[in-house]
Amino acid sequence: HSTSRRQRQMCIRDRPCISTDCPCGGPRMLFPESIREYLVPVGDSDTLSKRMLAVLTDSQKATFLAQECKKASFEFESCRVFDKWELLFRNT
């Protein structure tokens, strides 16, 4: 799924997530460096299908992706985001 909200939901639920690498940067911000290779260029359906098949047929890869996504999702918890906003406002 291509929306950042859905990606965060999948990561929190320990599900592997494959996404297009849209130019706005949303998925690139969510995916840690260790799994950015799974970001697929927009419009590249061949690569998308290969990435999906790889995750479906390799349970270790799927588990690794899910674990890495979940770790990264903690950075976007509301308390962390609010703390960053508060720090920004206090320093402005």
Protein Blocks (a to p, Z undefined) as FASTA:
>chain_A
ZZfklmmmmmmnopacdddddfklmmmmmpcfklmmmpccehilmlmmmmmmmmmmmmkl
mmmmmmmmmmmmmmmgfklmmmmmmmmmmmZZ
